[in-house]
């Protein structure tokens, strides 16, 4: 979630893809298809965004895949890689951003491990880059019913990101070790991203995660939103996949 400080304050409130050019959406009745988005260097490998459709053409998942070699030579400075997602009329998410945090970020002994933040934004890239840490939009808080119950925030608005809300029950807030955590992000009081935050150690150990994504009572904008998040590794392709699936229409 960027190199930001987090102080807990309670708020009441898939297959793997190969690199290549983007593909057209499949007509109904054809086998499941993965549309490929941007592909850019990450470490010694490449990261690529994608959107997956079922045989009827419905979007069922979106995410980022990256080579095992992407974990090598990442550097000692925080960096980001911006990947446009394949366009989809029903999917609110437009851009994926890989943030590399070599020293982690505060608070100490919680998120100060080397890790990635995989953000998926509902806003376009110019709008994301204009997110400021102060002002009316930065101060705004989301309505309780658009935040999952039990999610917490420190109230800080991170430039080019927004406010981060995390489940107060995650192990790292209760003496456990941080490995991977899903996050909801808001700016101007509106949902602007979903995030999967995961340590390099967890990726290197090839720990597979597939879990339900906590849901708010409602989503403001119509579209298909994920009910599941996952982190996987394909031993044959030697690729990782960060995915949000279980997409469900909300009107």
C-alpha distance (Angstrom), angle and dihedral (degrees) to the residues before:
residue distance angle dihedral
X1 . . .
X2 3.74 . .
X3 3.84 125.7 .
X4 3.78 94.8 -58.0
X5 3.80 135.9 136.8
X6 3.78 117.8 -108.2
X7 3.79 122.8 -161.5
X8 3.79 112.1 175.6
X9 3.81 113.6 -118.1
X10 3.78 115.4 168.8
X11 3.79 115.5 -121.2
X12 3.79 115.7 -162.6
X13 3.08 103.1 -147.1
X14 30.90 125.2 63.8
X15 4.37 155.2 -72.8
X16 3.80 121.5 -1.7
X17 3.79 127.8 -105.6
X18 3.78 134.3 -132.3
X19 3.79 121.6 -137.1
X20 3.78 120.9 -94.5
X21 3.80 144.0 100.6
X22 3.79 123.5 -39.0
X23 3.79 115.2 -87.5
X24 3.78 130.8 -142.9
X25 3.79 119.6 -104.4
X26 3.82 111.7 -90.9
X27 3.78 120.6 -109.9
X28 3.79 116.7 -113.9
X29 3.78 114.6 -78.3
X30 3.83 96.6 30.8
X31 3.82 124.5 114.6
X32 3.81 119.9 -83.5
X33 3.79 111.8 -73.9
X34 3.79 136.0 -160.3
X35 3.80 116.0 -144.4
X36 3.79 109.8 -149.8
X37 3.79 122.1 -140.6
X38 3.79 133.5 -176.2
X39 3.80 118.8 -16.7
X40 3.83 118.2 -159.7
X41 3.83 138.3 163.1
X42 3.80 118.4 -84.2
X43 3.81 117.9 176.4
X44 3.80 107.2 -45.0
X45 3.79 91.6 -25.9
X46 3.80 141.3 42.7
X47 3.78 137.8 -91.5
X48 3.80 123.0 -149.6
X49 3.77 134.2 -172.2
X50 3.79 121.3 -138.8
X51 3.80 146.3 174.2
X52 3.80 120.9 -147.8
X53 3.82 124.9 -148.4
X54 3.78 130.2 -168.0
X55 3.81 125.1 -129.2
X56 3.82 91.4 -81.4
X57 3.81 92.5 53.6
X58 3.81 96.3 -106.2
X59 3.80 117.0 141.5
X60 3.81 108.6 -113.0
X61 3.82 103.4 167.5
X62 3.79 144.9 2.6
X63 3.75 133.1 -166.0
X64 3.79 151.7 113.7
X65 3.80 129.7 -74.4
X66 3.80 124.3 -164.7
X67 3.79 137.7 177.9
X68 3.80 122.7 -101.9
X69 3.83 86.3 -119.0
X70 3.82 88.3 62.5
X71 3.81 87.9 81.6
X72 3.83 91.2 63.5
X73 3.83 124.1 86.8
X74 3.80 95.9 2.0
X75 3.80 91.5 152.7
X76 3.80 133.4 -128.4
X77 3.80 97.7 -91.7
X78 3.82 126.2 81.5
X79 3.80 110.0 -102.4
X80 3.79 139.0 173.5
X81 3.79 134.1 -148.3
X82 3.82 117.4 -158.0
X83 3.81 117.5 -150.6
X84 3.79 123.5 -178.6
X85 3.80 112.8 -137.6
X86 3.81 118.0 -131.7
X87 3.80 108.0 -90.3
X88 3.79 115.8 -100.1
X89 3.79 127.4 175.4
X90 3.81 93.8 -146.6
X91 3.81 98.7 40.8
X92 3.84 115.5 83.2
X93 3.82 93.3 -160.5
X94 3.80 116.3 96.0
X95 3.81 110.0 165.9
X96 3.80 138.0 32.2
X97 3.80 120.9 -154.3
X98 3.81 124.5 -168.1
X99 3.82 111.1 -153.8
X100 3.80 116.5 -166.6
X101 3.83 114.7 -155.9
X102 3.83 107.7 -174.3
X103 3.82 94.2 -179.1
X104 3.78 95.4 30.0
X105 3.80 114.4 -136.3
X106 3.81 139.6 -98.5
X107 2.93 145.0 -34.8
X108 3.79 95.7 74.5
X109 3.81 116.0 -119.9
X110 3.81 91.1 16.7
X111 3.81 113.2 62.1
X112 3.82 100.7 1.3
X113 3.81 92.7 106.1
X114 3.83 122.2 105.1
X115 3.80 105.0 -91.6
X116 3.79 148.7 147.5
X117 3.79 128.3 -116.5
X118 3.79 110.7 -152.6
X119 3.82 106.6 -163.6
X120 3.81 125.1 -170.7
X121 3.81 111.8 -165.4
X122 3.80 130.8 -154.3
X123 3.82 89.0 -159.8
X124 3.79 130.1 71.0
X125 3.79 122.5 -102.0
X126 3.86 98.3 -101.1
X127 3.81 89.6 51.3
X128 3.80 91.5 48.3
X129 3.78 92.7 50.5
X130 3.80 90.2 51.3
X131 3.83 93.5 59.2
X132 3.81 106.0 121.6
X133 3.83 130.0 -162.5
X134 3.81 94.1 -127.7
X135 3.78 139.8 36.3
X136 3.80 135.1 67.2
X137 3.82 95.5 -54.3
X138 3.81 91.9 48.0
X139 3.80 91.4 50.1
X140 3.81 95.2 48.2
X141 3.80 117.4 105.9
X142 3.81 124.6 -152.2
X143 3.79 121.6 -109.0
X144 3.85 109.5 -94.9
X145 3.80 92.9 -116.9
X146 3.83 93.7 60.9
X147 3.83 91.8 55.2
X148 3.83 121.0 72.1
X149 3.80 111.7 -107.1
X150 3.80 112.2 -97.1
X151 3.80 95.8 24.0
X152 3.82 116.0 134.4
X153 3.81 138.0 -161.1
X154 3.79 138.3 -169.3
X155 3.81 88.3 -138.9
X156 3.81 94.1 -119.8
X157 3.81 118.3 136.8
X158 3.81 109.6 -145.4
X159 3.83 115.5 -148.1
X160 3.82 113.1 -103.8
X161 3.85 89.2 7.7
X162 3.80 118.9 52.3
X163 3.82 136.3 -145.9
X164 3.81 115.9 -20.9
X165 3.81 121.6 -141.4
X166 3.82 119.0 -167.0
X167 3.80 132.4 179.7
X168 3.80 107.2 -94.5
X169 3.81 88.8 -142.8
X170 3.84 96.9 64.4
X171 3.84 113.2 127.5
X172 3.81 94.9 -118.2
X173 3.82 90.3 64.9
X174 3.81 91.0 54.6
X175 3.79 104.9 47.0
X176 3.81 96.7 -76.6
X177 3.79 127.4 120.4
X178 3.79 121.9 -95.9
X179 3.81 113.0 -118.5
X180 3.83 108.0 145.3
X181 3.80 134.1 -12.9
X182 3.83 135.7 176.8
X183 3.82 117.9 -134.3
X184 3.80 137.9 -168.0
X185 3.82 117.8 -145.9
X186 3.81 131.0 -157.7
X187 3.80 138.8 -174.1
X188 3.76 127.3 179.4
X189 3.78 86.1 8.0
X190 3.81 92.5 -63.2
X191 3.80 133.6 107.1
X192 3.81 109.1 -98.2
X193 3.80 103.9 162.2
X194 3.77 150.9 8.8
X195 3.78 117.9 -146.5
X196 3.76 140.1 -163.6
X197 3.81 110.9 -158.7
X198 3.82 115.3 -166.2
X199 3.80 136.7 167.8
X200 3.78 124.4 -121.5
X201 3.81 88.9 -125.9
X202 3.80 90.7 57.9
X203 3.80 91.7 48.7
X204 3.80 92.7 46.4
X205 3.80 89.9 51.7
X206 3.82 87.5 51.9
X207 3.78 93.1 -130.8
X208 3.80 110.2 179.8
X209 3.80 117.1 -140.5
X210 3.79 127.7 -173.7
X211 3.78 118.1 163.7
X212 3.78 144.0 148.8
X213 3.80 113.4 -88.3
X214 3.82 111.1 -130.7
X215 3.80 109.9 -112.6
X216 3.80 132.2 -143.0
X217 3.81 118.7 -131.9
X218 3.81 88.5 -105.1
X219 3.79 144.5 -3.4
X220 3.79 116.6 -128.7
X221 3.79 98.1 -143.0
X222 3.81 124.3 52.0
X223 3.79 115.3 -112.1
X224 3.78 144.3 90.8
X225 3.81 115.1 -58.6
X226 3.82 129.7 -173.3
X227 3.79 124.2 -105.4
X228 3.82 94.7 -175.6
X229 3.81 138.3 46.3
X230 3.78 128.6 -163.9
X231 3.78 145.7 177.4
X232 3.79 118.0 -157.2
X233 3.78 144.6 166.2
X234 3.81 127.7 -143.0
X235 3.82 106.4 -150.4
X236 3.82 92.7 -166.4
X237 3.80 95.9 51.8
X238 3.84 91.9 30.7
X239 3.77 89.5 -134.2
X240 3.78 135.8 132.5
X241 3.77 124.9 -138.8
X242 3.80 127.4 -156.3
X243 3.79 106.8 -167.5
X244 3.78 144.5 175.0
X245 3.80 112.1 -159.6
X246 3.75 144.0 154.7
X247 3.78 88.3 80.4
X248 3.79 113.2 -163.6
X249 3.83 128.0 -174.2
X250 3.80 117.0 -114.1
X251 3.80 120.4 -171.4
